């Protein structure tokens, strides 16, 4: 069982890295681009569960911190973790933890609550943390940061729907993972 978990976790890290190869889309209004890597972050939560999903995202972030250009646009190094996008990275680490834990609850696991949990943990929390950090480290006002964060909600909501559909299908087909 350990080898299976290690393999799944490694594949998830690779998936997140590959999604980072898709060029980011700059918005111009704020120094935070639209990226596809958050799809992988949300998939880590739904497929690997709380523990292994958080380990996968944590290892991915350690690789980025160490300077490997694994973040979208080839970003890497310690400076990224204090720059304008750092709040989103912290949100990414929390996402699989919250998502995996919430999805393992009996009242959520087999109901309409799954898409809601994915959206709350993978979209709302990440964008809120990102906006708060952006406000903290840039001259953007709190209202401006929160308002600009709204730009990400429609696209991230679409990503959450895709993650739900893909995640449910993958789990059904392969018996992937437990939510731990």
Secondary structure, DSSP 4 states (H G I P E B T S, - for coil): -HHHHHHHHHHHHHHHHHHTTSPPB--SSSS--B-SHHHHHHHIIIIIHHHHHHHHHHHHHHHHHTT---BGGGB-SGGGGTSTTHHHHHHHHHHHHHHHHHHTSHHHHTSTHHHHHHHIIIIIHHHHHHHHHHHHHSS--HHHHHHHHHHHHHHHHHHHHHHHHHHHHHHHHH------
